[in-house]
Amino acid sequence: MSSADPQGLQVFPDELASREAWLEPFDWYRQMREDAPVRYDPDRRTWDVFRYADVKRVLDDDETFSVNPRLADDFQEPERPEEGLLFETMLFQDPPRHDELRGVVDDAFEPRALRELEPEIRELAIDLLSDALADDRGELDIVEDVAYPLPVVVIAQLLGVPAEDRDQFKRWSDTLVESSSADDESEAFARRQREAQMEMANYFFEMIADRRESPQDDLMTKIVTRELEDGSRLSEEEALGTCMLLLIAGNITTTNLIANAVRCFDAHELFDDLRAEPDAIGRAIEEALRYRAPVQAMSRVATEDVTLRDAEIEAGDRLVVWLGSANRDERQFEDADAFVPDRSPNQHLAFGHGTHYCLGASLARLEARVAFEELCARTATIETVDTDLQPVRSSLVYGVESLPIRYERAAER
């Protein structure tokens, strides 16, 4: 999940290495869909897959295309145990083990549980916006003031982590999905990631030990105490990896969904329409997910020799499927490069597909919907500030580090 992600894979192609290219990769995607829909990149030793039908096929076939990084021919086991913790999570496990691990936390993200959580999410969104709008200065940073603290606090509350630790959580998760840059010393970059992993691991180890001794009514307690089908419980490493996964995924998905949606809504002058028809917010969020997906790519490993279009992929080869390209595929979506806020049907792949469909998809949608309902209710106008946007430094995650907006407050209700 960094430039060399937990699979040891350099997923970032040279074509997207510049700031401008990663902010707007869609012309390159279009070119690849036409000229090289399945191509091999020898520099990364990776197959890239760009068309919707092919991406969906790969994601739908767990037997042929595994999430287990250890199956790759060039996989190297991490030198430090903490660097391999995420390998023990559902993210990198195939069925049936994936289903067992996911079952430990699945019910916390079911619709009924989320309905019960909505009032707390709304109260938090109101508090964040009240603070951001309090000085009436006419500008705020949608990432810093709303999009990042909202999901971090929510997942912290679910796990039973004190909300005051959210800044620390933000730093850890940002570091773990960060990509190195040209001006970064490789050893300094690696050291930052190791330190973040160790600090997060130590934090959660203490929580895990505490919940085993003194169970509470929180998700952390379920993770460490729930029995699997065979009567066993998650190991300490599996419990720790699950906590880290929930924190990182729970942060980055919603944060970048909200920021990307603001970019879409402003560029297409939608905010007035959404204020007039709040029920349209959910559909507009779905189109933002398609148009600027918060995760642009996922990786797999071929478990056997397989032909994909005219490409002969061998067992042990790595693949990257480009969700961001699939979501702009003209073969699947009419007028695919247009932002259509009420698009229907809209079977985008922003949250993946198949067995590994994002566990937190419903929570991310809920958090984004509530955030926009409250943002629209409290503002009369919104426009993004003209500034040089900096993309999130990650080779899979798509968003911007900061997004200043200019607003006028709505009349008091």
C-alpha positions as CSV (number, residue, x, y, z in Angstrom):
1,M,0.0,0.0,0.0
2,S,3.0,2.3,-0.5
3,S,5.1,2.8,-3.6
4,A,6.4,-0.7,-2.9
5,D,3.1,-2.0,-1.4
6,P,2.9,-4.8,1.2
7,Q,3.3,-7.2,-1.7
8,G,6.7,-5.7,-2.5
9,L,5.3,-4.5,-5.8
10,Q,6.3,-1.3,-7.5
11,V,2.8,-0.6,-8.8
12,F,3.3,3.0,-9.9
13,P,4.1,3.1,-13.7
14,D,6.4,5.7,-15.1
15,E,3.6,7.2,-17.1
16,L,1.9,8.4,-13.9
17,A,5.0,9.5,-12.0
18,S,4.5,13.2,-12.4
19,R,2.1,15.3,-10.2
20,E,0.1,16.3,-13.2
21,A,-0.3,12.8,-14.6
22,W,-1.5,11.3,-11.3
23,L,-3.9,14.2,-10.8
24,E,-5.5,13.4,-14.2
25,P,-4.5,9.9,-15.3
26,F,-7.6,9.4,-17.4
27,D,-6.2,10.3,-20.9
28,W,-3.5,7.7,-20.3
29,Y,-6.1,5.2,-19.3
30,R,-8.1,5.9,-22.4
31,Q,-5.0,5.3,-24.6
32,M,-4.2,2.1,-22.8
33,R,-7.7,0.8,-23.2
34,E,-7.5,1.3,-26.9
35,D,-3.9,0.4,-27.6
36,A,-2.8,-2.0,-24.9
37,P,-5.8,-3.2,-22.8
38,V,-3.6,-5.9,-21.2
39,R,0.1,-5.0,-21.3
40,Y,3.3,-6.1,-19.6
41,D,5.5,-3.5,-17.9
42,P,9.1,-5.0,-17.6
43,D,10.3,-2.3,-15.3
44,R,7.7,-3.2,-12.7
45,R,7.5,-6.9,-13.8
46,T,3.7,-6.5,-13.8
47,W,0.8,-7.0,-16.1
48,D,-1.6,-4.0,-16.3
49,V,-5.3,-4.5,-17.0
50,F,-7.4,-1.5,-18.2
51,R,-10.8,-2.5,-19.6
52,Y,-13.9,-3.0,-17.5
53,A,-14.7,-6.5,-18.6
54,D,-11.2,-7.7,-18.0
55,V,-10.8,-6.0,-14.6
56,K,-14.1,-7.5,-13.5
57,R,-13.1,-10.9,-14.7
58,V,-9.9,-10.8,-12.7
59,L,-11.6,-9.6,-9.5
60,D,-14.3,-12.2,-9.9
61,D,-11.9,-15.2,-10.2
62,D,-10.2,-15.9,-6.8
63,E,-8.9,-19.3,-7.9
64,T,-7.0,-17.9,-10.9
65,F,-6.1,-14.5,-9.6
66,S,-5.1,-14.5,-5.9
67,V,-4.7,-11.7,-3.5
68,N,-2.0,-13.7,-1.7
69,P,1.3,-11.9,-2.4
70,R,3.4,-14.9,-1.3
71,L,2.3,-16.7,-4.5
72,A,4.3,-14.2,-6.7
73,D,7.5,-15.5,-8.2
74,D,9.5,-12.6,-7.0
75,F,7.9,-12.2,-3.6
76,Q,10.4,-11.6,-0.7
77,E,9.3,-12.2,2.9
78,P,9.6,-9.0,4.9
79,E,12.7,-8.8,7.1
80,R,10.7,-7.4,10.1
81,P,7.6,-9.2,11.4
82,E,5.7,-5.9,11.7
83,E,6.1,-5.3,8.0
84,G,4.2,-8.5,7.2
85,L,1.2,-7.9,9.6
86,L,-1.2,-6.9,6.8
87,F,-0.5,-10.2,5.1
88,E,-2.4,-11.9,7.9
89,T,-5.6,-9.9,7.2
90,M,-8.5,-10.6,4.9
91,L,-7.0,-8.1,2.4
92,F,-4.4,-10.7,1.4
93,Q,-6.2,-14.0,2.1
94,D,-8.2,-16.0,-0.4
95,P,-11.3,-18.0,0.5
96,P,-12.1,-19.8,2.7
97,R,-9.7,-18.1,5.1
98,H,-10.7,-14.7,3.8
99,D,-14.4,-15.4,4.7
100,E,-13.5,-16.6,8.2
101,L,-11.5,-13.4,8.9
102,R,-14.1,-11.1,7.4
103,G,-16.8,-12.8,9.4
104,V,-15.2,-11.6,12.6
105,V,-16.1,-7.9,11.8
106,D,-18.7,-8.2,9.1
107,D,-21.7,-7.5,11.2
108,A,-20.3,-4.2,12.4
109,F,-20.6,-2.9,8.8
110,E,-24.1,-4.3,8.0
111,P,-26.9,-1.9,7.1
112,R,-28.7,-2.3,10.5
113,A,-25.6,-1.5,12.5
114,L,-24.8,1.5,10.3
115,R,-28.3,2.9,10.7
116,E,-27.8,2.8,14.4
117,L,-24.5,4.6,13.9
118,E,-25.8,7.4,11.7
119,P,-26.9,9.8,14.5
120,E,-23.4,9.7,15.9
121,I,-21.8,10.3,12.5
122,R,-24.2,13.2,11.9
123,E,-23.4,14.7,15.2
124,L,-19.7,14.5,14.5
125,A,-20.1,16.0,11.0
126,I,-22.1,18.9,12.6
127,D,-19.4,19.5,15.2
128,L,-16.6,19.5,12.6
129,L,-18.4,21.9,10.3
130,S,-19.4,24.1,13.2
131,D,-15.8,24.4,14.2
132,A,-14.7,24.9,10.6
133,L,-17.3,27.6,10.0
134,A,-17.0,29.3,13.4
135,D,-14.8,32.2,12.5
136,D,-16.7,32.9,9.3
137,R,-13.5,33.6,7.4
138,G,-15.0,32.3,4.2
139,E,-12.5,29.6,3.5
140,L,-11.8,26.1,4.9
141,D,-9.8,23.0,3.9
142,I,-12.3,20.3,3.1
143,V,-9.6,17.6,3.7
144,E,-8.2,18.9,7.0
145,D,-11.4,20.2,8.5
146,V,-13.9,17.5,7.4
147,A,-12.8,14.7,5.2
148,Y,-10.0,13.3,7.3
149,P,-11.2,13.7,10.9
150,L,-14.7,12.3,10.2
151,P,-13.7,8.7,9.2
152,V,-10.8,8.6,11.6
153,V,-13.0,9.4,14.6
154,V,-15.7,7.1,13.5
155,I,-13.4,4.1,13.1
156,A,-11.7,5.0,16.4
157,Q,-15.1,5.0,18.1
158,L,-16.0,1.6,16.6
159,L,-12.7,0.1,17.7
160,G,-13.0,1.7,21.2
161,V,-10.0,4.0,20.7
162,P,-10.0,7.4,22.3
163,A,-10.9,10.1,19.8
164,E,-8.1,12.3,21.0
165,D,-5.6,9.9,19.4
166,R,-7.0,10.6,15.9
167,D,-4.1,12.9,14.9
168,Q,-1.7,10.1,15.7
169,F,-3.8,7.6,13.7
170,K,-3.9,10.0,10.7
171,R,-0.1,10.2,10.7
172,W,0.3,6.5,10.9
173,S,-2.1,5.7,8.1
174,D,-0.8,8.5,5.9
175,T,2.8,7.2,6.3
176,L,1.8,3.6,5.5
177,V,0.1,4.5,2.2
178,E,2.7,7.0,1.2
179,S,4.9,6.6,-1.9
180,S,8.5,7.7,-2.0
181,S,9.3,10.6,-4.2
182,A,12.3,11.5,-6.3
183,D,13.7,13.8,-3.7
184,D,13.2,11.2,-0.9
185,E,16.2,9.3,0.4
186,S,15.1,5.6,0.1
187,E,16.4,4.7,3.5
188,A,14.8,7.7,5.2
189,F,11.5,6.8,3.5
190,A,11.8,3.1,4.6
191,R,12.7,4.2,8.2
192,R,9.5,6.4,8.4
193,Q,7.4,3.5,7.3
194,R,9.0,1.1,9.8
195,E,8.6,3.5,12.6
196,A,4.9,4.1,11.8
197,Q,4.4,0.3,11.7
198,M,6.1,-0.3,15.0
199,E,4.3,2.6,16.7
200,M,0.9,1.4,15.5
201,A,1.7,-2.2,16.3
202,N,2.7,-1.3,19.9
203,Y,-0.4,0.8,20.4
204,F,-2.7,-2.0,19.2
205,F,-0.9,-4.7,21.1
206,E,-1.6,-2.9,24.3
207,M,-5.3,-2.5,23.4
208,I,-5.6,-6.2,22.4
209,A,-4.1,-7.3,25.7
210,D,-6.5,-5.0,27.6
211,R,-9.6,-6.3,25.8
212,R,-8.6,-9.9,26.4
213,E,-8.4,-9.1,30.1
214,S,-11.3,-6.7,30.2
215,P,-13.8,-7.1,27.3
216,Q,-15.9,-4.0,26.4
217,D,-18.7,-3.2,24.1
218,D,-16.6,-2.3,21.1
219,L,-15.3,-3.7,17.8
220,M,-11.8,-4.4,19.3
221,T,-13.3,-6.8,21.8
222,K,-15.1,-8.6,19.0
223,I,-11.9,-8.9,17.1
224,V,-10.0,-10.5,19.9
225,T,-12.7,-12.6,21.5
226,R,-15.0,-13.9,18.7
227,E,-14.7,-17.6,17.9
228,L,-14.2,-18.8,14.4
229,E,-16.1,-21.8,13.0
230,D,-13.4,-24.2,14.3
231,G,-13.6,-22.8,17.8
232,S,-10.3,-20.9,17.5
233,R,-9.8,-17.1,17.8
234,L,-7.7,-14.8,15.8
235,S,-4.0,-14.9,16.7
236,E,-2.4,-11.8,18.2
237,E,-0.9,-11.0,14.8
238,E,-4.2,-11.5,13.0
239,A,-6.0,-9.3,15.4
240,L,-3.4,-6.6,15.1
241,G,-3.4,-6.8,11.3
242,T,-7.2,-6.5,11.3
243,C,-7.1,-3.4,13.5
244,M,-4.4,-1.8,11.2
245,L,-6.4,-2.6,8.1
246,L,-9.6,-1.1,9.5
247,L,-7.8,2.0,10.5
248,I,-6.0,2.6,7.2
249,A,-8.9,1.6,5.0
250,G,-11.5,3.4,7.1
251,N,-9.4,6.6,6.9
252,I,-8.2,6.8,3.3
253,T,-11.4,5.6,1.5
254,T,-13.8,8.1,2.9
255,T,-11.3,11.0,3.1
256,N,-10.5,10.8,-0.6
257,L,-14.1,10.0,-1.6
258,I,-15.3,13.3,0.1
259,A,-12.5,15.4,-1.4
260,N,-12.8,13.9,-4.9
261,A,-16.6,14.4,-4.8
262,V,-16.1,18.1,-3.9
263,R,-13.8,18.5,-6.9
264,C,-16.5,16.8,-9.1
265,F,-19.4,18.8,-7.7
266,D,-17.7,22.1,-8.0
267,A,-16.3,21.5,-11.5
268,H,-19.9,20.7,-12.7
269,E,-21.6,23.4,-10.6
270,L,-23.8,20.9,-8.7
271,F,-23.9,22.3,-5.2
272,D,-27.0,24.5,-5.8
273,D,-28.8,21.5,-7.3
274,L,-27.8,19.3,-4.3
275,R,-29.1,22.0,-1.8
276,A,-32.4,22.1,-3.7
277,E,-32.7,18.3,-3.8
278,P,-30.8,16.7,-1.0
279,D,-32.1,13.2,-2.0
280,A,-29.9,13.5,-5.1
281,I,-26.7,13.5,-3.0
282,G,-26.5,9.7,-2.9
283,R,-26.6,9.4,-6.6
284,A,-24.1,12.2,-7.1
285,I,-21.7,10.4,-4.7
286,E,-22.0,7.2,-6.8
287,E,-21.0,9.1,-9.9
288,A,-18.1,10.7,-8.1
289,L,-17.0,7.2,-7.0
290,R,-17.0,6.2,-10.7
291,Y,-15.5,9.4,-12.0
292,R,-12.7,9.8,-9.5
293,A,-12.5,6.6,-7.5
294,P,-10.6,6.9,-4.2
295,V,-8.7,3.7,-5.0
296,Q,-7.5,3.5,-8.6
297,A,-5.9,0.1,-8.7
298,M,-5.8,-3.3,-7.0
299,S,-3.2,-6.1,-7.4
300,R,-3.4,-9.8,-7.9
301,V,-1.1,-12.8,-8.6
302,A,-1.9,-15.4,-11.2
303,T,-2.1,-18.9,-9.7
304,E,-1.9,-20.7,-13.0
305,D,-1.1,-20.0,-16.6
306,V,-4.0,-18.0,-18.1
307,T,-4.8,-16.1,-21.3
308,L,-6.3,-12.6,-20.9
309,R,-7.2,-11.2,-24.3
310,D,-4.0,-12.0,-26.2
311,A,-1.7,-11.9,-23.2
312,E,-0.2,-15.2,-22.0
313,I,0.1,-14.7,-18.2
314,E,2.1,-17.3,-16.3
315,A,1.6,-18.6,-12.8
316,G,3.4,-16.4,-10.3
317,D,3.0,-13.2,-12.5
318,R,1.7,-10.1,-10.8
319,L,-1.2,-8.1,-12.2
320,V,-2.5,-4.6,-11.5
321,V,-6.2,-4.0,-12.4
322,W,-6.9,-0.3,-12.9
323,L,-10.3,0.4,-11.4
324,G,-10.0,4.1,-12.4
325,S,-9.7,3.0,-16.0
326,A,-12.5,0.4,-15.9
327,N,-14.8,3.1,-14.5
328,R,-14.2,5.3,-17.6
329,D,-14.5,2.4,-20.1
330,E,-16.7,3.5,-23.0
331,R,-17.7,-0.1,-23.6
332,Q,-19.5,-0.1,-20.2
333,F,-20.6,3.5,-19.6
334,E,-22.3,5.7,-22.1
335,D,-20.5,9.0,-22.4
336,A,-18.0,7.7,-19.9
337,D,-15.8,10.8,-19.6
338,A,-18.9,12.9,-18.7
339,F,-19.9,13.5,-15.1
340,V,-23.6,12.5,-15.0
341,P,-24.9,13.1,-11.4
342,D,-28.0,10.9,-11.8
343,R,-26.3,8.2,-14.0
344,S,-28.3,5.0,-13.9
345,P,-27.3,2.2,-14.1
346,N,-23.9,2.9,-12.5
347,Q,-22.2,-0.4,-11.9
348,H,-18.8,1.1,-11.1
349,L,-15.9,-0.8,-9.6
350,A,-14.7,1.9,-7.2
351,F,-15.1,-0.5,-4.2
352,G,-13.8,-3.5,-6.1
353,H,-15.9,-6.5,-7.0
354,G,-16.5,-10.1,-5.9
355,T,-15.2,-11.7,-2.7
356,H,-13.0,-8.7,-1.8
357,Y,-15.6,-6.1,-2.4
358,C,-14.7,-3.3,0.1
359,L,-16.0,-4.2,3.6
360,G,-16.4,-0.5,4.5
361,A,-18.2,0.5,1.3
362,S,-21.6,1.2,3.0
363,L,-19.9,3.1,5.8
364,A,-17.9,5.2,3.4
365,R,-21.1,6.0,1.5
366,L,-22.9,6.9,4.7
367,E,-20.2,9.1,6.0
368,A,-19.9,10.9,2.6
369,R,-23.7,11.4,2.4
370,V,-24.0,12.8,5.9
371,A,-21.0,15.1,5.3
372,F,-22.5,16.6,2.2
373,E,-26.0,16.9,3.6
374,E,-24.6,18.9,6.5
375,L,-22.2,20.9,4.3
376,C,-24.9,21.9,1.9
377,A,-27.3,22.8,4.7
378,R,-24.7,25.2,6.2
379,T,-23.5,26.9,3.1
380,A,-25.1,29.1,0.5
381,T,-22.2,28.8,-2.0
382,I,-19.1,26.6,-2.4
383,E,-16.2,26.9,-4.8
384,T,-12.8,25.4,-4.8
385,V,-9.9,27.8,-4.4
386,D,-7.6,28.0,-7.5
387,T,-4.4,26.4,-6.2
388,D,-1.8,23.8,-7.3
389,L,-3.3,20.6,-6.0
390,Q,-0.9,18.0,-4.6
391,P,-2.0,14.4,-5.1
392,V,-1.9,11.9,-2.2
393,R,1.5,10.3,-2.3
394,S,0.3,6.7,-2.9
395,S,0.4,4.4,-5.9
396,L,-3.0,3.0,-5.3
397,V,-4.9,5.7,-3.4
398,Y,-6.3,8.6,-5.4
399,G,-7.0,12.0,-3.9
400,V,-5.4,15.3,-2.9
401,E,-3.5,16.2,0.2
402,S,-5.4,19.5,0.6
403,L,-8.5,21.1,-0.9
404,P,-9.2,24.6,0.1
405,I,-12.8,25.8,-0.6
406,R,-14.3,29.3,-0.5
407,Y,-17.9,29.5,0.8
408,E,-20.7,31.8,1.9
409,R,-22.7,30.7,4.9
410,A,-26.3,29.9,4.7
411,A,-28.9,31.9,6.6
412,E,-29.4,30.7,10.1
413,R,-32.0,27.9,10.3
